[in-house]
Amino acid sequence: MRTKMFDRPVYLRERKDLVLEITNLDDAIDFLEEWSKGDRDIIHDATLKTCYLAHDGHKPVQVAQDALRSFARKKGILVKAPVVAPWMVKAKSGGGRISL
């Protein structure tokens, strides 16, 4: 079965220095299933149910993506798309130096 991809990733803060990139329904479901049972509430349950319905083809993938984004916003773990740090970009060959 083909993985149902989001049109753009959802970034979630898992710990202070760790940001997860959720790109598809399988990842979203795994994330929600791993959520602490003591911290689950009606919002979590509705989001997980929406993801399962989208996975089974009963709702559009976009609806599940929006539900996950809303869940993350309410829990305070939604992160804007990370900015690419300069060290992550491959330098052009030559490094801008002039040969003499």
C-alpha positions as CSV (number, residue, x, y, z in Angstrom):
1,M,0.0,0.0,0.0
2,R,1.3,3.5,-0.9
3,T,2.0,5.8,2.0
4,K,-0.4,8.8,2.1
5,M,1.9,11.9,2.0
6,F,1.1,15.3,3.4
7,D,1.4,18.2,0.9
8,R,3.9,19.8,3.3
9,P,5.6,18.5,6.5
10,V,4.3,19.2,10.0
11,Y,7.2,19.9,12.4
12,L,6.7,18.9,16.0
13,R,9.0,19.6,19.0
14,E,9.6,16.4,20.8
15,R,12.2,17.6,23.2
16,K,14.1,20.9,23.7
17,D,16.6,20.2,20.9
18,L,14.6,17.6,18.8
19,V,12.2,18.5,16.1
20,L,10.3,15.7,14.3
21,E,9.3,16.1,10.7
22,I,5.9,14.3,10.0
23,T,5.5,13.9,6.3
24,N,2.7,11.2,6.0
25,L,-0.2,9.6,7.7
26,D,1.8,6.6,9.0
27,D,4.2,8.9,10.8
28,A,1.4,10.9,12.2
29,I,-0.4,7.8,13.5
30,D,2.8,6.5,15.0
31,F,3.5,9.8,16.7
32,L,-0.1,9.9,18.2
33,E,0.0,6.3,19.2
34,E,3.3,6.9,21.1
35,W,1.7,9.9,23.0
36,S,1.7,9.3,26.7
37,K,-1.5,7.6,27.8
38,G,-1.6,9.9,30.9
39,D,-1.6,13.0,28.6
40,R,-4.3,11.8,26.2
41,D,-7.5,13.8,26.0
42,I,-10.5,14.3,23.7
43,I,-8.3,16.4,21.3
44,H,-5.8,13.6,21.0
45,D,-8.5,11.0,20.5
46,A,-10.2,13.0,17.8
47,T,-6.9,13.7,16.0
48,L,-6.0,10.0,16.1
49,K,-9.4,9.0,14.8
50,T,-9.2,11.5,12.0
51,C,-5.8,10.2,10.9
52,Y,-7.1,6.6,10.9
53,L,-10.2,7.6,8.9
54,A,-7.9,9.4,6.3
55,H,-5.6,6.4,6.2
56,D,-8.6,4.2,5.4
57,G,-9.8,6.6,2.7
58,H,-12.8,7.9,4.5
59,K,-11.5,11.4,4.9
60,P,-9.0,13.5,2.8
61,V,-5.4,13.4,3.9
62,Q,-5.5,17.2,4.1
63,V,-8.1,16.9,6.9
64,A,-5.8,14.7,8.9
65,Q,-2.8,17.0,8.3
66,D,-4.9,20.0,9.5
67,A,-6.0,18.0,12.6
68,L,-2.5,17.1,13.5
69,R,-1.3,20.7,13.1
70,S,-4.2,21.9,15.3
71,F,-3.4,19.2,17.9
72,A,0.2,20.3,18.0
73,R,-0.7,24.0,18.2
74,K,-3.0,23.3,21.2
75,K,-0.3,21.2,22.9
76,G,2.4,23.9,22.3
77,I,4.6,21.6,20.2
78,L,4.0,22.9,16.7
79,V,7.2,24.4,15.2
80,K,7.5,26.5,12.1
81,A,9.5,25.1,9.2
82,P,13.1,25.1,10.5
83,V,15.5,27.5,8.9
84,V,18.4,25.9,7.1
85,A,21.6,26.8,9.0
86,P,24.5,27.9,6.8
87,W,26.6,24.8,7.7
88,M,23.8,22.6,6.3
89,V,24.3,24.0,2.8
90,K,27.0,22.5,0.6
91,A,29.5,25.1,-0.4
92,K,30.1,25.6,-4.1
93,S,33.4,24.2,-5.3
94,G,36.3,26.6,-5.0
95,G,34.9,28.4,-2.0
96,G,35.0,31.7,-3.9
97,R,38.8,32.0,-4.0
98,I,40.6,33.4,-7.0
99,S,43.4,31.4,-8.5
100,L,46.6,33.3,-9.1
